[in-house]
Amino acid sequence: MSTHDFQYLLSEFLARFLPGEVGSATNTIRSYRDAFIFLRYCKAHENIAPEHMTCELLTKDLVERFLAWLEAERGCTAATRNQRLAAIRSFCRYLQARDIERIGQYQRVLAIPKKKTTTASPRHLSLDGIRLILDQPDTSKPSGRRDLALLALIYDTGARVQEIADLTLGDLRTDPPATVKLTGKGNKTRIVPLMLPTVTLVQRYADGAGLTGPANRSRSLFPNRGGVKMTRSGIAYILDKHVAAAREASPATLPDTISPHTLRHSKAMHLLQAGVNLVYIRDILGDADLKTTEIYARIDGEMKRRALQSAFTNLTPADAMPLWHQDKDMLT
């Protein structure tokens, strides 16, 4: 292979193979692209400029040094390290069929193990915490009505932040029964019912922003000042602003860290506590596997206590209890 085949194959992998043959979502492709900070590492620490990188140099030892650098120098977590490794592995699988002479070299890269990671319990807010945050936007201003509609929609649907950013006016149905169409990971779509108060907030915001009529169906439901859809960081900024105001009003009500994903976790917990079946919660959240949704059942201590109480049978003989337990007058 020629000197520049690495650059050509990497471009083909990201621009043609992933979107065209695999059908990867845009966010997946961006994640894989970000993993090739690997090239910056090679230039700074291995004295290999991107234009001089070759397939021959893509070895197990080089990839392992890169992964160690991610953790030691960049402070990346094991989860981030595993994501970067997954992208490089995927590229090596792609290379195997196109550079057969080095298939053994690529197999050694594929054999690099993932690191074990610990899964933290998802943070969630109480209903009072959700109400407190939603009380903060100033609805006398257009920006306040937008913020309230945005945050209420994230919570009501349990959507991922990118799913909300990608919404268009055409994805929203306000006529009964009101629903919203969300497009999640792997470009999978799902229809989520909307509650009337949320519909009212979104409709009021859309009417005030001129986002009505058939001509606007393809427009972003929540555009930024430039008229294009908000970014994830833009939505996080809006949430952070109102969380800060809510903390001033009631510091003890909210946990230390709150992100848009916290609202998703909170919706899942509140549905579970209301007795909604885990299968329905999975479908609302768009989780691919029920095991992902089961984590909410495992962290709800109050539900565990009620379940134990409902199944409790007292097997202790009455005469095995202390005498003072049997003497009501003495207890009184």
N, C-alpha and C positions, 0 to 999 in steps of 0.2 A: 504494500500500500504506500501511497505517496505521503510526503511530509504533512500535507494539509488535509488528509483524510479525516483526522480527528475532528477538526473544525466543521467540515462538511457534514459528517455523520451526526454530530451534536445538533447542528442546525436542523437537519432532517428529522431527528428524533423529537425535538421540541415543536417544530413548525408543521410537520406532516404526519409523522407516525402517531404521536399521542392524540391529536385531535381527529385525524382522519381514519386511522386503522383501529385504534383502541377506543376512540370516542370519549376521551377524558374531558372532564369539565374544565372550564377556564381557570378556576381556582386551583385545580390539581396541577395544571400545566405551569401556573405561576409558582406553585410550591416547588415543583421539580426544577424550574429555572433558578429559583433562589438557592437551591442546593449546590449550584455550580459556582457559588462563592469559592468552591474548591479551586477554581482557576486563579482567583486572587491569592489564595493561600500558596499555590504553587509558585506564583511570581514573587511573592514576598519572602517565602521561607525555603523554597526549593530551587530558586534561581531558574525557574522555567517560565518564560513569558508565554502568554496565551497563544501567540502565533507560532511558538515552537513546541507546543504540546503535541504529542503523538499518541497513537493507540498503544504503542510499545511501552510507553512510560506509565500507562494506567495499570499499576500493579497493586497487589494486596498490601505490600509494605507502605506504599505511598498513601493509599486510602486510609490505612490505620493511623498513620502519622497525622493526616488531616483530621480524622475523628478525635484524636487525642488533643489536637490544637483547639478544636471547637469547645471542648469542655474546659481545658486548662487556661487558655488565653481569652476566649470569647465568653466564658462563663455560661455556656449553653447547658441546658438540662439534658438528662439521658433521653428524654422523649424527643427533643430537637435533634440530638445526635442520631437517633434512630430514623427520624424523618429524612435527614440528609443521606443516610446510608441507603434507605429505601429507594431514593431517587437514583443514586449511583448504581445500585443493583439493577434497577429497571433498565438503565442505559446499557449495562453490561449484557443483559439478556438480549437486548436489541442488537448489540455488536456481535454476539455469538454467531448469528446467521449470516453476517456480512463480512466477518473477518475470521474465517474458520481456522486459519493458521494459529491464532492465539486463543482458541477456545479454552484451553487449559488455564491460561492466565486469567481469563474472565471468570472461570469457574472458581478459582481461588478467591477472587473478590466476592463472588456470590456466597462463599462459605463463611464470610466474616459474620459472626453472630451479633444479634441485637442485644443491647443491654437490658437487664431487667429494670422495670420502672415501678414506682409505687403510685397507685391511683388515689388521689385525694378525694374525699367525699365532696360532692358538689355543694357549694354555698347556696342558700336560698333565703328569701325574706319572708317575714310574716305578712299576713294580710294588712296589718296596720302599717307595716313598712312600705308596702306597695301603695296604699292610700296616701301616705305621707309624701312620697315622691310625686305622685300624680296631682297632688294639691299645689305643687310649686309653680308650674308654668302660669304666666300672666295671660289669661285668655282674652284680655281686652286688646291684645296686640296680635297681629297675624302670625308672628313667630311663635308666640305662646300657644296659639291654637294648633299650629303645626306640631310643636313639641309634644303637646298633650296627646294629639292623635297618634303620633309616632310611638310614644312610649306605651300608650294603652294598647295599640295594635301588637306591639312586640309581646307584651304580657298576655293578652287575650288569646293569641294564636300559639304562643310558645315557640315562635319562629327563631331561627338563627339570624344573626344580624345581617349576613349577606343576602338572605332570602327577603328581608324587608327592604334592603337597599335596591334589590333588583325588581321590586314591584312596579307594575305600570297600572294606570287607571283601569285598563281592560281586565286586570286580574281580580278586580273588586266587583262583587255583586251586592248591591244594597237593597234590592227588592227581596221581600221574604220568600224563602229562607235565605238570609244573608250569608254569604260565604266569601272566602278569599282563596285564590289559587297560588300556592307557594311552590317554587322550584328549588329543590334542595340539592344535596350531593349527588353526583352522577347524573345531573339534569333530570332527576325524578320529580314529578309533580304530585301534589296532593291537594285536596280540597278540604279546607278547615272551616267549620261553622263560626260565625261571628255573633256575639251577643249584641242586643239592641243598643245598650249605652255606648259601646265601641263604634257601632255603625253610625250613631248620631254624631259622635265626635269627629269621625273621619269625614262624614258627609259635610258637616259644617266647615271643616278646614278646607275641603276640596272646593266647595262652592265659593268660599272667600278668596281662594287662590286662583280661581278661574279654571280649575281642572275638571270641567264638566263637558258633556257633549261627545258625540261619536268621533269627532275630529281629534280629540285628545286621548283616545283610548291607548295609544302606543306611548304616550308620554310617561315619564317617571312620576310615580305617586308622590315621592318625597325628593324633589330636586333641590340642589344647593343654589347658591347665589348665581352660579354660572349657568343655571338652567339644565344641568346634567344631573344624573342620579348621585345621591350622597355616597360617600365612601364609608367603609366600616369605621374608620377613625373619626369621621364627621359625626356619625350617630353616637359613638362612644363619648365624644366631646359634649354633645347635648345632654346625655344621661349624666355625665360627671358634673355638669353645671347645676342640674336640679338636685342631684344627690348632695352636693355641697350645701345648697340652700336648706335641704331637708335636715341635714345634720345640725345646722344652726338652730333649727326649730326644736329638734328632739334628738340629741346626740346618742342616747342609749338605745334608740329604736333600730338603728341600722348597723350591720357588720362593718368591719374595717375596709373590706374590698368589695366593690360592686361593679360589675360589668354588664353589658347587654345580655350576656349568656346567663347571668344571675337571674334575670327576669324569666328566662326560659326554664331554668331549674325550679324557680318559685312556682310557676304555673303547673309544672309536673307534680310538685309536692302537694299543691292545693287540690288538684284533681284527685290525687291518690287519697288524701285525707277526706275528701268528699265521698269516697266510696266508688270512684270510677274504676272500671276494670283496667288492668295493666295493658291489655291488648289494645284497648281504645286509646289509652295514653300514648302507646307506641305509635299508633297510626296518626294521631294528632301531631306528635313531635317529628314524625318522619324518620324515626330510628329504623335502621335496617334489621336489627336483631333485638328480640325481646330482652336478651341479657343486658343490653345497654340500658333499657328502661327499668330493669329490676333493681338497679342501684338505689332508686328512690325508696323502694320498699325496705331496703336493708338499713337505711339511715334514719328512718322515722321511728324513734324510740317510743313515742306515745302510742302509735298503732301496734307496736309489738306488745306493749303492756296491756292494751285492751284485748288483744288476741289471747294472751295468756290468761287474763282474768275470765274471759268467756269460756275457756276450756278447763278452768281450774276445778278440781275435785278434792275436797279435804279428806285425806286418807289417815289423818292422825287420830288414834283412839282418844275418846273423851277423857279416860282416866290417865292418859299420858301427859295431859296438860297440868301445869302447876295448880294447886288448890285455889290460889288467889284469882286464877283466871276463871274458875267455875263459881266463885262467890261474888254475885253482882253487888251485894251490899258493901263488901270490902273494896271492890273496884270503885264504887261510888265515893 
